Amino acid sequence: MNNDLESTWPWDGHTPAFHLRLRLNELRNERVLVERHGLDTNAVYMTDLDREIAEVIAAYTTATVTGMAVLRRELSGPQVG
């Protein structure tokens, strides 16, 4: 992923994992449709789409891991020691 370019999909750090998963599914479906219709020859579009997919995967992973940590803290209390 090229960090020199502005993000195509800004994540505020507060979007629930569920919504990120929905967005990821939408992007993956879009990629399939683009390939089926032969539009995947547009390098700029495909680069942008792939970058957005990577950004949403990173946000989804972060939200999921954070959610698991919060749940663990709520179930078993703070981990000390």
C-alpha positions in Angstrom: 0.0 0.0 0.0 1.4 3.4 -1.0 1.2 5.7 2.1 2.1 8.8 0.0 -1.4 9.0 -1.3 -4.4 10.2 0.6 -6.6 7.4 2.0 -9.5 6.6 -0.2 -11.6 5.4 2.8 -11.0 7.3 6.0 -11.5 5.3 9.1 -12.2 7.2 12.3 -11.3 4.3 14.6 -14.9 4.0 15.9 -16.7 2.1 13.1 -18.0 -1.2 14.5 -16.4 -4.3 13.0 -19.8 -5.4 11.7 -20.1 -2.3 9.5 -16.5 -2.7 8.3 -17.2 -6.4 7.4 -20.3 -5.2 5.3 -18.1 -2.6 3.5 -15.4 -5.3 2.9 -18.0 -7.6 1.4 -19.3 -4.7 -0.9 -15.8 -4.0 -2.1 -15.0 -7.7 -2.8 -18.3 -8.0 -4.7 -17.5 -4.9 -6.7 -14.1 -6.4 -7.6 -15.8 -9.6 -8.9 -18.3 -7.6 -11.0 -15.5 -5.4 -12.4 -13.5 -8.6 -13.4 -16.6 -10.2 -14.9 -17.3 -7.2 -17.1 -13.8 -6.8 -18.3 -13.2 -3.5 -16.6 -10.2 -4.7 -14.6 -7.9 -3.4 -17.4 -8.3 0.1 -15.9 -5.1 0.2 -13.8 -5.9 3.4 -11.9 -9.4 2.1 -10.9 -8.1 -1.3 -9.9 -5.2 0.2 -7.8 -7.7 2.4 -6.0 -10.1 -0.5 -5.4 -7.3 -2.8 -4.1 -6.0 0.0 -1.9 -9.5 0.6 -0.4 -9.9 -3.2 0.2 -6.6 -3.3 2.0 -7.5 -0.3 4.1 -10.9 -1.8 5.1 -9.2 -5.1 5.9 -6.8 -3.3 8.2 -9.6 -1.4 9.9 -11.7 -4.5 10.3 -8.9 -6.4 11.8 -8.1 -3.6 14.3 -11.8 -3.3 15.2 -12.2 -7.0 15.7 -9.1 -7.4 17.9 -10.1 -4.4 19.9 -13.6 -5.8 20.4 -12.2 -9.1 21.6 -9.9 -7.3 24.1 -12.7 -5.2 25.4 -14.9 -8.3 25.8 -12.2 -10.1 27.6 -11.7 -7.2 30.0 -15.4 -7.1 30.7 -15.6 -10.8 31.3 -12.5 -11.3 33.4 -11.5 -7.9 34.7 -8.2 -6.1 34.2 -5.2 -8.3 33.7 -2.5 -7.4 36.3 0.9 -8.8 36.8 
